[in-house]
Amino acid sequence: MLNEYRPGKHLLLTLQVSTLELLTSLEQFQSFSQSLLIEEDLQVVGLSSHVFDGNGFTAAICLKESHICVHTWPEFHQLTLDIYLCNYLKDNSQKVIAIGEKYKAYFEATVLNETLVNR
């Protein structure tokens, strides 16, 4: 039945990060993300990014399964991270949670806000 289909999980994180370099190195973030996405068997279909004055950055990784977006604010030692994976051919719910945990570890972060949306 169509009513039973669950499109996926959407994890929204706001993180406090002590290591400034992690909030200002887009290349390091992209390298970590690339390895993580290979490990999780996810397909990248596009990438867009921008480095701001002050070296904060924003990046959107478009995936065959949906997306991962990050926005950093080094002046506040914070970032927001948005992870959404669709469940079209298989249930990716646990991958969303696992990816969130791996990004928290990568950024050595304290969680300020965490919202998991069942879509």
C-alpha positions as semicolon CSV with decimal commas, in nm:
position;residue;x (nm);y (nm);z (nm)
1;M;0,000;0,000;0,000
2;L;0,114;0,351;-0,073
3;N;0,014;0,466;0,278
4;E;0,284;0,240;0,428
5;Y;0,572;0,397;0,236
6;R;0,804;0,608;0,452
7;P;1,023;0,837;0,239
8;G;1,313;0,840;0,487
9;K;1,477;1,003;0,786
10;H;1,602;1,361;0,800
11;L;1,859;1,444;1,069
12;L;1,915;1,811;1,158
13;L;2,211;1,891;1,382
14;T;2,352;2,207;1,538
15;L;2,699;2,137;1,673
16;Q;2,951;2,322;1,888
17;V;3,307;2,261;1,767
18;S;3,624;2,354;1,955
19;T;3,877;2,291;1,677
20;L;3,857;2,595;1,452
21;E;4,038;2,422;1,163
22;L;3,746;2,178;1,126
23;L;3,511;2,472;1,071
24;T;3,736;2,642;0,815
25;S;3,878;2,359;0,604
26;L;3,633;2,284;0,325
27;E;3,887;2,050;0,161
28;Q;3,924;1,844;0,478
29;F;3,544;1,822;0,515
30;Q;3,506;1,714;0,152
31;S;3,777;1,450;0,187
32;F;3,617;1,307;0,502
33;S;3,274;1,314;0,340
34;Q;3,398;1,138;0,027
35;S;3,546;0,854;0,235
36;L;3,232;0,832;0,447
37;L;3,002;0,817;0,145
38;I;3,211;0,540;-0,013
39;E;3,203;0,351;0,318
40;E;2,824;0,389;0,337
41;D;2,779;0,296;-0,033
42;L;2,606;0,624;-0,126
43;Q;2,616;0,778;-0,473
44;V;2,723;1,142;-0,520
45;V;2,551;1,315;-0,813
46;G;2,668;1,670;-0,746
47;L;2,857;1,898;-0,511
48;S;2,832;2,271;-0,457
49;S;3,031;2,472;-0,205
50;H;3,142;2,820;-0,110
51;V;3,403;2,959;0,131
52;F;3,305;3,286;0,300
53;D;3,516;3,573;0,431
54;G;3,642;3,445;0,765
55;N;3,679;3,098;0,610
56;G;3,345;2,955;0,714
57;F;3,201;2,738;0,443
58;T;2,881;2,590;0,310
59;A;2,859;2,268;0,113
60;A;2,577;2,069;-0,038
61;I;2,641;1,712;-0,141
62;C;2,362;1,593;-0,368
63;L;2,319;1,220;-0,349
64;K;2,128;0,973;-0,558
65;E;1,960;0,896;-0,225
66;S;1,908;1,269;-0,135
67;H;2,157;1,509;0,032
68;I;2,399;1,621;0,303
69;C;2,442;1,994;0,369
70;V;2,671;2,178;0,610
71;H;2,706;2,545;0,707
72;T;2,988;2,651;0,940
73;W;3,023;2,960;1,157
74;P;3,383;2,963;1,288
75;E;3,322;3,293;1,467
76;F;3,069;3,113;1,688
77;H;3,242;2,770;1,684
78;Q;2,922;2,618;1,542
79;L;2,784;2,443;1,240
80;T;2,456;2,310;1,115
81;L;2,436;1,977;0,938
82;D;2,145;1,837;0,744
83;I;2,140;1,467;0,646
84;Y;1,850;1,320;0,452
85;L;1,837;0,982;0,280
86;C;1,537;0,851;0,092
87;N;1,406;0,499;0,134
88;Y;1,308;0,437;-0,228
89;L;1,469;0,097;-0,289
90;K;1,579;0,015;0,067
91;D;1,544;0,150;0,419
92;N;1,830;0,395;0,478
93;S;1,709;0,504;0,824
94;Q;1,999;0,352;1,016
95;K;2,249;0,500;0,769
96;V;2,123;0,850;0,848
97;I;2,185;0,792;1,219
98;A;2,525;0,630;1,158
99;I;2,637;0,913;0,930
100;G;2,529;1,168;1,190
101;E;2,735;0,988;1,456
102;K;3,040;0,981;1,227
103;Y;3,013;1,353;1,156
104;K;2,979;1,427;1,530
105;A;3,298;1,228;1,590
106;Y;3,478;1,395;1,296
107;F;3,399;1,743;1,428
108;E;3,465;1,633;1,791
109;A;3,139;1,810;1,854
110;T;2,903;1,884;2,136
111;V;2,543;1,857;2,022
112;L;2,346;2,179;2,076
113;N;2,036;2,061;1,891
114;E;1,942;1,733;1,727
115;T;1,614;1,669;1,549
116;L;1,528;1,348;1,368
117;V;1,231;1,378;1,135
118;N;1,047;1,074;1,001
119;R;0,928;1,177;0,659
